[in-house]
Amino acid sequence: MSEKDYYRVLGVERGATEDEIKKAFRRLALKHHPDQQGGDTGSDEKFKEINEAYEVLKDPAKRAQYDRFGYAGVGAGYRDSGFGSDFQDLFSEVFSDFFGGARRPTAIRGADLRYDLELTFEEAAFGTEKKLNIPRTQACSVCSGSGARPGTGPTKCSTCGGAGQVNFRQGFLSISKTCSNCGGSGAVIKSPCTECMGTGKRRVKGEISVKVPPGVDSGSRLRLVGEGEQGERGGPPGDLYIVVNVKPHPVFKREHENIICEVPVSFPQAALGAEIEVPTLEGAAKLKI
């Protein structure tokens, strides 16, 4: 076997990081895997060459030896070295991603919701309490979120035997894939709830009381924990974010924490002084000029 440039085999620079080497290997391994090429002999040799280069460059000690002595320092020990356990782990990860993953579904947090709340200038200044009707997804009250008709329940999936995933061979690898019959849950509903049609969820409008603190301004956000969409597979609900918009006032305007009011004053009042009446958010007040 002639001397090889392992960096060139993987298509990386000599100063490439471990992450760059791993990404290059993943890309080339998928491209040149014999099963992807119909068992072509040339692809099989190319695949072995890619694996050989990765076995050396992934290991800091082997890579240092190779950088110092070249192929002569490591080539004899790594020719046709087969597939190590690290390679098996990595390639299983590659094909897990490629085939959609074999992970069993876990609890999923519900989505967050947003509600735009319009307030008057006075409500924003003094604070207020609002009753809101928020449309959101909740557990079906008839089946308690199970999706099955009352008196029945989910049954074990016959395709995966309740495991949530099925196994099949891909060349020399055993690949696990999420069961398409049960979606990875390991159970199927044969008698779905007639109210939610087996989804376990219903779209409802729920009334929520929101206390708006004084001093909010346009763009302020109020977070109500747990008032968002229902979670899935036992996951927690999302949150509800109330985004405030304050309507403009015909007399007052706000600048940071101050309220501005423009009042006309005559020349004699300005020159000689006077006491005038000015509006405030709490009624009229006397002001000496």
N, C-alpha and C positions, 0 to 999 in steps of 0.2 A: 504493500500500500504506500503510495507516494505521500510526502509530507503535506499536511493540510494547514491552512490558516483558519483556526476555529472562529476568529472574529469575522472573517469574510463569510464563512459558512452561515453564521447567524445574521450577517448583515448589520453589524454594529461596529462602532469605533473601539479602539483599544482602551480608551478611558471610560467606556460605558459603565453605568451603575448596575448593581444587581437587579434593580427593577427593570431597567431597559433590556437587560439580557433575558430576563424572564418573559417580558412582553414579546420580544422577538421570537423566542422559542415557541410560545403559545401560538403566535400567528403562523409560523412555518409548520408547526406540527399539525395544525388543522388543515393546512393547504396540501401537505405532502403525505398525509396518512394513507397507507395502502388501501384501506377500505373506502376512502374517499375517491381513490383513483381506479377502482375496480381491480385491485390486486396487481397493478402493474409492477413488473420487476424493477424498473428504473426508479419508481417512486419508493419502493421498499428500500433500495440502497440509499436514496437521498434521505429517507426518514431515519435510517440508522446513523447516517453521517450527522444529521441535525442533533440527534440524541447524544451522540459521542461528543460533539462540541459543547453541548449544554452540560453534560456530566462533568466536564473539566472546568468550564468558566463559571459555573454556579458556586463552586467550592473555592473559597479564598486561598487555601493552601495549594490546591492543584493549579489554580490560575496563576499564582505567584511562581510556581515551578515552571509552568508553561511559558510565562512571560520572560523568565530568566534563561531557560535552556531550549525553548521552542518545542516543536513536536517530538524531538528526540527524547526530551525529558519525561514525557507522559504518554506518547503515542503507543508504545509497546504495551503499556499496562492497561490501556482503555480501548483498544481495538475490539470491536464486536463484544462490548461489555454487557450487552443485553439491556434490560430495563430495570433500573433500581427502584427501591421503594419510594424515593422522592419523586422519581419520574411518574410512577403509578399514581401517586397522590395528586400531582399536578395535572396529569392528563385526565384523571377522573374529574377534576375540577373543571377542566376545559370542556369536556363533553357534557358535564352537568349543565354548564352555561349554554352550550350549543343546543342541547335537547330540551331546554326550558326548565332545567333544575329538577332535583329530586327531593327537595325539601318539603316536608309536610306543612300545610298551611298553619300558621300560628294566629293568635289573637291579633286583631287589627283595630287600632284606635279609630273612632269615628271622625268624620271630617269636621273642620271648623266652619262656622257660619258667620255671615256679616249682615248687619242691619243698619241702614242709614237713618238716623234719627234727626229730625228737624226741630229746633227749639226757637222760641222767641228770645229776644235780647234779655228780657226780664227773667225768663226761666233759666237761662245760662248764668246770669249773675247771682241769683238767689238759690239756685238748685230746685229740683222738682222730682216728682215721682210719676212714672209713666207706665201704663198698662199696654203691653205690646202683644200682638198675635203673630207668632213666629211659625211658619211652616217648616216642619222637620220630620225626619224619619224616627219612628219609635217602634219598640217591640209590639207585635200584634197582640192585642188584648184577648183574642179568642184562643190562640194556641200558645200564648206566653212566649212567643219568639221561636218556638221549635220548628215551625213550618208544617207540622203534621196535624192532621185532623184530631180534635180532642178525643181521647180514648185510645189513640194509636201513637206510634213513635217511629223514629228512624230505624231502619234495619241495616244489618251489615252488608256492605257492598260485595256482590258476588264476583266482581271482576278482580278486585285486589284483595279480597278476603278480609277487609277492614284495615289493611295496612296503609291505605291512602296513596300507595305507589306500586307500580309494576316494574319488573325487571326483565331485561332482554339483553341478548349478546350483540356486541358491535365489535367484530374482529376478536381480538384477544381480551377485550374489556367486557365487564358486566355493568350495564348502564341501568340506573333507576330513573324512572320517569313518573311524574304525577299522574295518578289515575284519571283518565278522561271521563269515566262514568260517574264518579262521585266528587270530582274536583279536588281530591286530596283529603276529603274529610273522613273517608273510611265508611261512610254510611249514606244511604239513599232514602228518600221519602216516597213511599208507594201510595200513601193516602194523604195528599196535600190538603192543608187547611183551605176551606172555601172562601174565607175572608181575605187572606193575604196571598192566596194561590201558591202556597208553599215557600214563599220568600221569608216568612217569619217577621216581616216588617210592614208597616203602614205609614203612609204620608198623612200627617195630621197637623192641625193648627193648634198650638198650645199657647195659652195666655201666660205671659211672664211679667212680673212687676220689676221695674228697673228704677233704682234710686240714682238720680243724677246729682253729683255734688256741686255746690256753688263754685263759680269761677271757671267752668269749662269754656273752651273756645272751639271754633271750627277746626276739625281735624283731630280733636281729642278722641281717644278710644277707651271704651269701658269693656272690661273682660268679665264675662260670666262663665265661670268654670263649670264644665259638665252640661251646658245647655245647648250643645251643638248636636250633630247627627249621632245616631246610635252606633256603637262599635259593632264589629262583626266577630263571630266565634268567641264571644265572651270578652272582647276588648272594651276598654273604657270609652265613654262618649267624648266627642270633641267639645270645643268651647264656642261660645257665642261672643262676637265682638260687635259692640255698638259704636258706630262712628258718628260723631256729632257734627251737625251743620247748623250754625246760628244765623237766623234770618237778620238782615240789616234793619236798623231802627231809623225812623224818620228824623229823630232829634239827636240821639247819642251815637257815638262811635267809640270803639275800643282801641287803645294803644297799650299793649302789654297788660299791666295790671291797672291802668288808669282809664277813666271814662271821660271823653271829651265832649263838651257841649258849647256851641258857639252862640253867643247872645249879643244882639246889636245894642250899642250904647251911643247916645247922641253926643254932639260936641260939648254942649253945656254940662252934661253929666260927667264927661271925661275931664273937663277943665275944672269944674267947681266941686266935683264929688257928688255922690248921691247914694241912695240905698235902693237897690232894684230887686225884683223878684226873679229867681232863676229856677228852672225845672231840675229835679233830680229823680232818680229811680224810686224814691220813697215819697214823692210829692214836692210841692214848691218850697223854696227856702229863701230867706232874705240874705242879700250880699251887699256889703258896703264897698263903694268904690272911692 
